Amino acid sequence: MKEQLQKDFDNTIKNLSLSQKDIQVKKFYLDNFINRGFPNRREEDWKFSDLNQIIKKNIGELSFYSEYTSTNKIDTSVFVDGLEHNKIVFINGRIEKIDFDYEKKDQIEIVDQSESINELNINNSLSDLNNAFTNKSFKILVKKGYKLSKPLIIYHTTNSKIWSKNINLRLNFELAEDSSLRVIDLFNDTSEKNFLNIFYDFELKENAILKNYKVDKSENRNIKYLFNNIDQNKNSISETFIFSSGSNFFKSEINCNLKGEYSSAYVNGIFSLKDDKHHEIRTIINHLTENTISYQLIKSVLEDSSKAVYQGKIFVNSKAQKTDGYQLSNAILLHKDSEFNAKPELEIYADDVKCSHGSASGSLNEDSIFYLMSRGLNYHQSRELLINGFLLDVVEKITDSEIKNLIKNMIGIKE
């Protein structure tokens, strides 16, 4: 792998206008990744999901995508109908379109950061890989007091041009004071056996509001890793929703730093898995000052030999008095071979806090099914009704009614 890494890295560098200093920085991260490799079970954060073995089993030998010079044709059929929205379109990891046509042009600034290294201070070999190979990188700045009138949909698409490739991409967002942004990450793959490594960095200034919805529904055999770093200042709010069902392997990490008083973070997620799919959500909510709130609710419905993992940590700094932190994960196992692993954590160094966590898993309640069948439903209808009600609780946590209805239609949840 080392020789392939070096070859593909050299090709990537040729396509970028970087200073010698920035090339050395990228080389530093490449060497870090070579030394550490893909995460495995020896790392606590990956104890349930050995990415090194997952890649070997499902992909084999990877090469590292560097063909960013030629454009890709945009397939408009993947665009969401019935919702006016702004667009960022990634195809095979290359940004093909950035469109904020519904917004005031002087209220959004798009900064090309491709010729500089925007480092995330994360002790993570996949971050090293991303830093080494990211091609185009942009920062989206929403200016003070501006609330986007339409949501932004980020289309992550891949096609049959790529096979056994690693793709790295990154976007950075800054929400100035009193601004707001709604973002939907929508994944649509027609490629197979690729590894997508995606990093987002969000900075929320005072009173800023971020609502981010991630939907991985289309069936594919790809491997995806998403990392979201969210830094929040006073009175800011972040809301993250994850629907995870389509990819062969999918891991979404959220590292949220509540730095400002009265800031709050909400994370809600759904796993709906079958076959041998293996998905994970890992969250770290860092309460770093007083009067902050976090709420996390993750629910799973698992069939066949599928596997879901939720690792959630609430950290409360000694300065973070009057913290309110809540975390709950529930799973329904529909087959004897399905598996759910939960690792809830509380690390608290303050006295005046209210924090709780819990996790439960089990099969569908046969008494409830019998009751519904006694009212005229067949077994399949009864089961689907119970599953729908179980998952609806999570979807109802979405605070934007327009996007809530869109996501209900996308994932087939009924009221």
Legacy VTK file of the C-alpha trace (Angstrom):
# vtk DataFile Version 3.0
C-alpha trace
ASCII
DATASET POLYDATA
POINTS 415 float
0.000 0.000 0.000
2.857 2.391 0.741
4.046 2.481 -2.888
0.496 3.088 -4.163
0.010 5.854 -1.596
3.182 7.624 -2.665
2.376 7.323 -6.368
-1.160 8.671 -5.958
0.041 11.414 -3.605
2.558 12.625 -6.200
-0.219 12.760 -8.824
-2.425 14.749 -6.436
0.321 17.299 -5.741
0.809 17.862 -9.490
-2.794 19.051 -9.776
-2.527 21.617 -6.968
-0.848 25.025 -6.907
0.786 24.641 -3.527
3.782 26.346 -1.959
6.724 24.192 -0.991
5.722 24.687 2.639
2.190 23.369 2.031
3.547 20.409 0.089
5.691 19.569 3.091
2.661 19.839 5.373
0.715 17.429 3.152
3.728 15.105 3.098
3.792 15.247 6.905
0.201 14.037 7.058
0.872 11.352 4.458
3.739 10.010 6.575
1.492 10.092 9.661
-1.095 7.991 7.879
1.494 5.539 6.551
2.797 5.054 10.100
-0.652 4.605 11.641
-2.663 2.980 8.839
-6.405 2.473 8.815
-8.079 2.290 12.252
-8.459 -1.146 13.836
-9.815 -2.702 17.011
-6.740 -1.782 19.024
-8.092 1.777 19.055
-10.847 2.321 21.614
-12.896 4.449 19.201
-12.929 1.544 16.721
-13.378 -1.401 19.079
-16.634 -2.409 17.353
-15.679 -1.511 13.759
-12.265 -2.550 12.457
-11.957 -0.391 9.337
-8.720 -2.052 8.256
-10.425 -5.455 8.078
-13.635 -4.017 6.600
-11.682 -2.512 3.691
-9.711 -5.716 3.105
-12.859 -7.847 3.142
-15.107 -5.618 1.009
-12.698 -3.793 -1.292
-9.258 -5.383 -1.180
-6.429 -3.180 -2.412
-7.266 0.516 -2.555
-5.812 3.191 -4.773
-6.160 6.847 -3.853
-8.160 8.947 -6.277
-6.220 11.807 -7.877
-7.908 12.310 -11.282
-9.483 15.684 -10.525
-8.579 17.521 -13.739
-11.494 16.332 -15.918
-15.067 17.391 -15.196
-17.974 15.031 -14.574
-21.411 15.438 -16.115
-24.068 16.297 -13.552
-27.032 13.939 -13.508
-29.912 16.262 -12.625
-32.234 13.308 -12.035
-30.731 12.927 -8.562
-31.874 16.432 -7.572
-34.706 16.592 -5.054
-38.032 17.614 -6.603
-40.629 19.753 -4.871
-38.159 21.645 -2.685
-36.480 24.865 -3.748
-32.902 24.592 -2.556
-29.303 25.677 -2.993
-26.806 23.082 -4.190
-23.273 21.837 -3.798
-22.622 18.865 -6.071
-19.764 16.418 -5.500
-19.168 13.782 -8.155
-16.461 11.232 -7.368
-15.114 13.642 -4.754
-14.806 16.584 -7.164
-16.895 19.711 -6.666
-18.816 20.228 -9.916
-21.277 22.898 -8.826
-21.806 25.453 -6.063
-25.154 27.203 -6.441
-26.653 29.688 -3.977
-29.072 31.195 -6.496
-31.856 31.618 -3.936
-29.748 33.794 -1.626
-28.464 37.354 -1.505
-25.035 37.168 -3.080
-23.456 39.697 -0.722
-24.510 37.665 2.342
-22.605 34.477 1.496
-18.902 34.274 0.819
-17.309 31.236 -0.797
-13.584 31.035 -0.116
-11.369 28.681 -2.113
-8.960 27.138 0.398
-7.385 24.713 -2.039
-4.002 26.421 -1.972
-3.646 26.263 1.793
-3.883 23.546 4.398
-6.829 23.986 6.742
-5.867 21.649 9.541
-8.297 20.106 11.993
-6.684 19.378 15.324
-7.896 15.779 15.469
-5.863 12.763 16.537
-7.230 10.567 13.790
-5.416 8.699 11.003
-8.344 9.304 8.633
-7.911 13.034 9.218
-4.245 12.595 8.251
-5.359 10.826 5.069
-7.842 13.595 4.336
-5.272 16.340 4.892
-2.832 14.592 2.569
-5.213 13.962 -0.346
-7.984 16.575 -0.290
-8.086 18.354 -3.637
-10.525 21.267 -3.743
-11.497 22.693 -0.369
-13.967 25.527 0.198
-15.131 27.565 3.162
-18.735 28.776 3.115
-19.208 31.933 5.193
-22.744 33.022 6.125
-22.526 36.671 7.134
-23.785 38.361 10.270
-27.563 38.374 10.684
-28.283 36.440 7.475
-30.636 33.478 7.545
-30.623 31.470 4.331
-34.088 31.514 2.799
-33.723 28.022 1.296
-31.952 24.889 2.504
-28.625 23.786 1.055
-28.490 20.229 -0.299
-25.016 18.749 -0.669
-25.197 15.958 -3.232
-22.557 13.279 -2.719
-22.633 11.172 -5.869
-20.325 8.553 -7.304
-20.493 6.732 -10.623
-19.048 3.709 -12.372
-15.855 5.565 -13.337
-14.380 4.700 -9.975
-13.689 1.294 -8.456
-11.610 0.335 -5.397
-10.775 3.996 -4.831
-10.360 6.143 -1.763
-11.910 9.612 -2.143
-11.219 12.442 0.314
-13.190 15.657 0.531
-13.738 18.501 2.963
-15.991 21.504 3.475
-15.741 24.217 6.123
-18.594 26.446 7.265
-18.596 29.586 9.360
-21.911 30.963 10.604
-21.473 34.554 11.780
-23.485 36.091 14.618
-27.274 35.713 14.356
-27.055 33.702 11.118
-28.640 30.355 10.289
-28.110 27.516 7.813
-30.039 24.337 6.953
-27.942 21.627 5.280
-29.012 18.259 3.873
-26.274 15.765 2.981
-27.739 13.383 0.414
-25.760 10.340 -0.714
-26.419 8.726 -4.077
-23.997 6.068 -5.322
-23.919 4.061 -8.515
-20.301 3.065 -7.894
-19.263 -0.009 -5.914
-16.450 -0.882 -3.536
-15.043 2.563 -2.844
-14.088 4.296 0.407
-15.293 7.886 0.920
-13.575 9.895 3.657
-15.470 13.148 4.352
-14.674 15.896 6.855
-16.785 18.919 7.792
-15.847 21.764 10.115
-18.607 24.051 11.427
-17.955 27.210 13.434
-21.051 28.769 14.996
-20.724 32.300 16.313
-23.052 33.849 18.901
-26.770 33.133 18.301
-26.028 31.113 15.131
-28.237 28.136 14.221
-27.115 25.071 12.254
-29.495 22.310 11.179
-27.753 19.417 9.430
-29.558 16.344 8.058
-27.636 13.373 6.642
-29.440 10.754 4.544
-27.625 7.620 3.334
-30.458 5.591 1.818
-29.467 4.426 -1.694
-28.318 0.795 -1.772
-24.593 0.425 -2.494
-21.506 -1.572 -1.479
-19.353 1.430 -0.608
-17.657 2.322 2.670
-18.170 5.800 4.110
-16.646 7.706 6.999
-17.987 11.137 7.975
-16.467 13.399 10.596
-18.223 16.556 11.756
-16.449 19.005 14.033
-18.795 21.642 15.476
-17.555 24.584 17.569
-20.330 26.596 19.217
-20.318 30.000 20.847
-22.838 31.704 23.121
-26.552 30.978 22.490
-25.792 28.924 19.373
-27.801 25.830 18.436
-26.805 22.792 16.397
-29.230 20.092 15.320
-27.922 16.959 13.593
-30.090 14.166 12.183
-28.674 10.990 10.622
-30.567 8.350 8.632
-28.261 5.460 7.900
-29.249 2.468 5.760
-27.718 2.391 2.269
-23.961 1.823 2.361
-22.218 -1.432 3.139
-20.339 0.295 5.965
-21.068 3.768 7.283
-19.575 5.532 10.297
-20.539 9.064 11.265
-18.635 10.858 14.013
-19.714 14.120 15.625
-17.359 16.088 17.844
-19.251 19.041 19.295
-17.622 21.679 21.502
-20.081 23.787 23.489
-17.770 26.698 24.203
-20.312 29.442 24.829
-22.853 29.824 27.613
-26.419 28.765 26.730
-25.259 26.879 23.634
-27.042 23.607 22.850
-26.525 20.543 20.664
-29.080 17.952 19.524
-28.148 14.685 17.794
-30.813 12.256 16.565
-30.214 9.190 14.429
-31.828 6.157 12.832
-30.214 2.907 11.711
-32.406 0.830 9.388
-30.234 -2.074 8.297
-30.503 -5.444 6.602
-28.255 -8.067 4.970
-24.707 -7.766 6.355
-24.550 -3.970 6.594
-22.514 -2.492 9.419
-23.142 1.110 10.524
-21.988 3.233 13.431
-22.581 6.630 15.026
-20.046 7.986 17.488
-20.584 11.264 19.297
-18.570 13.352 21.730
-20.386 16.333 23.228
-17.973 18.519 25.172
-19.687 20.825 27.678
-16.955 23.394 28.267
-18.792 26.224 30.014
-21.858 26.626 32.206
-25.527 26.521 31.194
-25.225 24.271 28.129
-27.600 21.571 26.880
-27.185 18.403 24.836
-29.755 15.799 23.788
-29.074 12.567 21.882
-31.538 9.917 20.705
-30.492 6.985 18.487
-32.835 4.188 17.368
-32.051 1.074 15.344
-34.066 -1.536 13.432
-31.815 -4.429 12.435
-32.588 -7.383 10.170
-30.602 -10.383 8.905
-26.950 -10.278 10.007
-26.706 -6.486 10.111
-24.810 -4.700 12.856
-25.235 -1.235 14.403
-23.013 0.560 16.882
-23.594 3.680 18.937
-20.788 5.158 21.005
-21.868 8.329 22.768
-19.879 10.384 25.249
-20.914 13.402 27.301
-17.928 15.287 28.735
-18.527 17.980 31.356
-15.668 20.337 32.181
-15.170 21.513 35.766
-16.305 24.988 34.658
-19.492 23.645 33.069
-21.910 23.987 35.986
-25.649 23.692 35.257
-25.036 21.340 32.346
-28.053 19.383 31.102
-27.033 16.314 29.100
-29.250 13.439 27.924
-28.433 10.369 25.852
-30.539 7.333 24.907
-30.194 4.502 22.392
-32.796 1.797 21.644
-32.679 -1.069 19.162
-35.118 -3.613 17.750
-33.456 -6.846 16.621
-35.529 -8.662 14.003
-33.217 -11.639 13.465
-31.167 -13.880 15.730
-27.989 -12.879 13.839
-28.489 -9.094 14.018
-26.321 -7.223 16.496
-26.411 -3.914 18.362
-23.520 -2.552 20.403
-23.785 0.514 22.624
-21.118 2.286 24.626
-22.647 5.223 26.528
-20.206 7.328 28.544
-20.403 10.155 31.060
-17.248 11.986 32.132
-18.220 14.698 34.607
-15.997 17.098 36.561
-18.669 19.578 37.716
-21.059 19.324 40.673
-24.250 21.106 39.605
-25.234 19.070 36.528
-28.111 16.945 35.236
-26.827 14.149 33.008
-28.235 10.736 32.115
-27.690 7.962 29.620
-29.362 4.691 28.771
-29.469 1.909 26.225
-31.852 -0.991 25.555
-32.346 -3.582 22.833
-34.758 -6.420 22.173
-37.207 -7.955 19.734
-40.647 -6.696 18.756
-43.310 -7.165 21.394
-45.351 -10.191 20.331
-48.281 -9.106 22.538
-48.462 -5.816 20.632
-48.414 -7.683 17.324
-51.174 -10.032 18.546
-53.267 -7.032 19.631
-52.950 -5.346 16.235
-53.764 -8.587 14.426
-56.876 -8.921 16.569
-57.924 -5.555 15.158
-57.774 -6.767 11.557
-54.149 -6.272 10.495
-52.027 -9.150 9.219
-48.659 -10.009 10.768
-46.607 -7.999 8.263
-48.808 -4.906 8.621
-48.652 -5.146 12.417
-44.875 -5.397 12.401
-44.472 -2.454 10.033
-46.826 -0.310 12.109
-44.840 -0.962 15.286
-41.513 -0.257 13.567
-42.921 2.934 12.041
-44.057 4.187 15.451
-40.702 3.285 16.993
-38.765 5.338 14.403
-41.282 8.174 14.107
-40.262 9.333 17.577
-36.817 10.238 16.212
-38.034 11.924 13.024
-40.440 14.068 15.044
-37.412 15.611 16.776
-36.603 17.428 13.505
-37.553 21.040 14.182
-37.841 22.210 10.578
-41.285 21.141 9.356
-40.448 21.443 5.643
-37.394 19.204 5.927
-39.166 16.875 8.354
-41.831 16.144 5.738
-39.174 15.709 3.040
-37.238 13.197 5.129
-40.401 11.305 6.075
-41.119 10.849 2.374
-37.510 9.906 1.611
-37.275 7.175 4.230
-40.896 6.011 4.155
-41.972 6.996 7.676
-45.707 7.623 8.085
-47.554 9.625 10.717
LINES 1 416
415 0 1 2 3 4 5 6 7 8 9 10 11 12 13 14 15 16 17 18 19 20 21 22 23 24 25 26 27 28 29 30 31 32 33 34 35 36 37 38 39 40 41 42 43 44 45 46 47 48 49 50 51 52 53 54 55 56 57 58 59 60 61 62 63 64 65 66 67 68 69 70 71 72 73 74 75 76 77 78 79 80 81 82 83 84 85 86 87 88 89 90 91 92 93 94 95 96 97 98 99 100 101 102 103 104 105 106 107 108 109 110 111 112 113 114 115 116 117 118 119 120 121 122 123 124 125 126 127 128 129 130 131 132 133 134 135 136 137 138 139 140 141 142 143 144 145 146 147 148 149 150 151 152 153 154 155 156 157 158 159 160 161 162 163 164 165 166 167 168 169 170 171 172 173 174 175 176 177 178 179 180 181 182 183 184 185 186 187 188 189 190 191 192 193 194 195 196 197 198 199 200 201 202 203 204 205 206 207 208 209 210 211 212 213 214 215 216 217 218 219 220 221 222 223 224 225 226 227 228 229 230 231 232 233 234 235 236 237 238 239 240 241 242 243 244 245 246 247 248 249 250 251 252 253 254 255 256 257 258 259 260 261 262 263 264 265 266 267 268 269 270 271 272 273 274 275 276 277 278 279 280 281 282 283 284 285 286 287 288 289 290 291 292 293 294 295 296 297 298 299 300 301 302 303 304 305 306 307 308 309 310 311 312 313 314 315 316 317 318 319 320 321 322 323 324 325 326 327 328 329 330 331 332 333 334 335 336 337 338 339 340 341 342 343 344 345 346 347 348 349 350 351 352 353 354 355 356 357 358 359 360 361 362 363 364 365 366 367 368 369 370 371 372 373 374 375 376 377 378 379 380 381 382 383 384 385 386 387 388 389 390 391 392 393 394 395 396 397 398 399 400 401 402 403 404 405 406 407 408 409 410 411 412 413 414
